[in-house]
């Protein structure tokens, strides 16, 4: 009997905030890896004195703080 395995594809996601003091994101700022098929909720929360405007990059809705 042989147990067979194959590598799961992973995809990179780089998150950044501009300007840095404007707010926070989930996942946090930085580089992340996610498995093929994994659903990732990406959120932006503005700090006091700022408002969320849009995402740049490949997102489903660039004007929604939750994508």
SULUR-V552244 format. One line per field, one symbol per residue. phi: phi as a letter, one per 20 degrees, with the letter a starting at -180 (. if undefined). A space follows every 50 residues. Layout:
phi->???
//
This chain:
phi->.cedccfefccecddbccfgefrcccgfgpecccfgnfededcccffgnc cfdaedpecfbfdefdc
//
